[in-house]
Amino acid sequence: MILSKAEIGKDYLVLKISANQKDKIKLYKLGVFKMQTLRLVNKIAGGGVIISVKFSDIVVGKNVAEKITVEKL
Amino acid sequence: MIYAIVGHPNAGKTTLFNTLTGKSATVGNWHGVTVEKEQSTFSYNGQTHNLIDLPGIYSLACACSEERVTQDFLINNDYQGVIFVVEAKKVKRAEKLIFELKKLNKKVVVFVNGYDQFKKDGGKIDFNKMQTSLQVEVVLGNAFDKNSAFKLLQILQLHSIGLPIKNGNETNKDEEYFFPPKRKIKFQDLFLNKFVALPVFVASMVFTFWFCFGKFSPISLISVAISRLFDDFIIKLLSFAVKDVISPFLYGLIFDGIFKGVISVLEFLPQVCALSLCMNFLNQSGFFSRFSAVADDFLSKFGLSGRALYALVCGFGCTAVALTSVNGISDEKIKRRVALSLPIVSCSAKTPVYAFLAKGLFGNRAFLVISAIYFSSIVLPLVNSYFLKKTFIKGETENYVSEIADMRIPAFKPLLKSLQKTAIQFIIKVGTVILISSALVWILKSISFDFKLLSNDEIENSMLCLIGKRLAFLFHPIGILNWEYAVGAVVGLFAKEGVVSTLSLLGAGVLPLSFQSKIAFIVFCYAYTPCVTALGSFKREFGVKFMLICAIYWLIGGFLLSYLTYFILNL
């Protein structure tokens, strides 16, 4: 499923990131990459999400959140 | 010895820099507060160290916007070592950058910040295993705590006398040193809900404005007390002491010119400090950082992004400083939209202007007028950005991906330091620009073009009056026929507080004006061309052309907005 459809408070494994290269680099620097686990902390207005990766809270805008495929752990 | 302070954004680098050097560089609980390198020296045990605070960076391999400043410094400059600052709970994520730094062949000392809180939350870092695992010296502590900084200094001292710092390249990955606390649903997550974040934002703004400008607020009472202390006591005493000793010209220049102008601005010191304190409290609590995530989608409709919120919030302090923080925005179009919208975010220099005009013109209703202006400072920059997005700076906004800060109760010391910095800067400005402009205004109102000294009744023949009358026509459309307001606006170009000192000196506060004209003039002061310091910042960040565009854009914008306000109020 895509990240924006994930459930709040649950842990997920990142399967695929099909965003553009610039956004992929941004995500990578923040610790979001393939096979990384994350937790969905909250959903924000407009389709964006807040995720928690390695104790950092990260806001991911709608357009990028729709391009991250995750699997529930 | 030269040391660079490096780390992820919002790790506490600048706080450590301030603790070590005694400086008061801007800190905030937000990612990307430091966008330029800052340098200072300090002495410890008779040795002088040079410390360079660098903007946050996630990786040396792929730097973007402000990260390039750090990347460039670390790769191309000469320095002896790196102090790597990392938040305790984010140590594991920082390992990659620590290894990248070690490859630069510089000594690396890791400072783990916020360790006390991490321990309280149930986490643990095995200090010895961490040193062995990463092959670096490690200090656990708090960036604002002098004892922690002292431990770091001892290690740097050992380094400077030639003792080796553990800095090998081998990593023993079997040694687990990091035992994190369990992540719980935290109170701060509530602030990521728009139904909580938005009311909290509005309520905190209303409280801030009441606290600073409300009729019976403690700050307003302090302001009144300061005003009375100067007017009824100090000035009368000084005036009585020197009246017969100095010439009437010198007496007029000092008491009717300089003192009157300076004190009229100085009495607003409590309001300026209180506003700065409240904004800093919200900033350092991390609330604005969380709010930026909630507001991103809304802001993108106006051609901005959540990241732009930091620059806009900085604008409440000083436009020139906020323009520097714009560097943290990677999207060039958003950067320019924010820059061109910053002049209509009310900076602290405009606080005395609103307070003076509203108090003099609206009496008991001053608080409502000032609050309305400050809420306009939140709404109108968005409208302006939307206008720019649709006209001169077209284009969609970039996707927002950013780390957000944890909320915490702000530490007392950094708050006090920033308050002290605001007060000192304000007093210096009053003691220089305002003092000189008050003296000049008084001299120009006291002499004619043929250099004849004039009495108060002959002011109509003064240089100032004749210059003012040439410019007064610009304010005729808003029903202001008095030349004094035109002069005030001109002086305000040098420093916004100059509007207050000039109008006070020329007695414009008591001139009769219609309700519509009063409001229209306040709107003009709110929106017209930023001061020369801010324009200088525009030139430094964007070049001369963009600076001139901004100056003209807001000169025209200021007049148009005030004309429009006057027109609407007369309907």
Contacts between the chains, C-beta under 8 A, distances in Angstrom:
chain1	res1	chain2	res2	distance
A	9	B	185	7.0
A	19	B	399	7.5
A	22	B	398	7.9
A	23	B	399	5.4
A	23	B	401	6.1
A	25	B	62	5.2
A	25	B	64	7.7
A	26	B	64	7.7
A	26	B	401	4.5
A	27	B	401	6.1
A	28	B	62	8.0
A	29	B	58	3.7
A	29	B	59	5.4
A	29	B	62	6.9
A	30	B	58	6.9
A	30	B	401	6.9
A	30	B	402	8.0
A	30	B	403	5.8
A	31	B	93	5.3
A	39	B	183	6.9
A	41	B	189	5.9
A	41	B	192	6.9
A	42	B	189	6.0
A	42	B	192	4.2
A	42	B	193	6.9
A	44	B	192	6.4
A	44	B	194	7.0
A	44	B	293	6.0
A	44	B	294	5.5
A	44	B	296	7.2
A	44	B	297	6.8
A	45	B	194	4.9
A	45	B	294	6.7
A	45	B	297	5.2
A	45	B	298	7.0
A	46	B	296	7.4
A	46	B	297	2.7
A	46	B	298	7.5
A	46	B	300	7.7
A	47	B	297	7.3
A	48	B	293	7.4
A	48	B	296	6.2
A	48	B	297	6.1
A	48	B	400	7.1
A	50	B	189	8.0
A	50	B	192	5.4
A	50	B	293	6.1
A	50	B	404	7.1
A	52	B	183	6.3
A	53	B	93	8.0
A	54	B	90	6.7
A	54	B	92	6.0
A	54	B	93	4.5
A	55	B	89	4.2
A	55	B	90	5.6
A	55	B	93	7.6
A	55	B	180	6.4
A	55	B	183	7.2
A	56	B	90	6.0
A	56	B	93	6.7
A	56	B	403	5.3
A	57	B	403	6.9
A	57	B	404	4.9
A	57	B	406	7.1
A	58	B	401	7.1
A	58	B	402	7.0
A	58	B	403	5.4
A	58	B	404	7.0
A	59	B	292	7.8
A	59	B	293	3.8
A	59	B	296	6.7
A	59	B	306	6.6
A	59	B	400	6.3
A	59	B	401	7.2
A	59	B	402	5.6
A	59	B	403	7.9
A	59	B	404	5.5
A	60	B	400	7.7
A	60	B	401	5.5
A	61	B	296	6.2
A	61	B	297	7.6
A	61	B	300	7.9
A	61	B	399	4.7
A	61	B	400	3.8
A	61	B	401	6.4
A	62	B	297	6.9
A	63	B	399	4.8
A	64	B	399	4.8
A	64	B	400	7.9
A	64	B	401	5.6
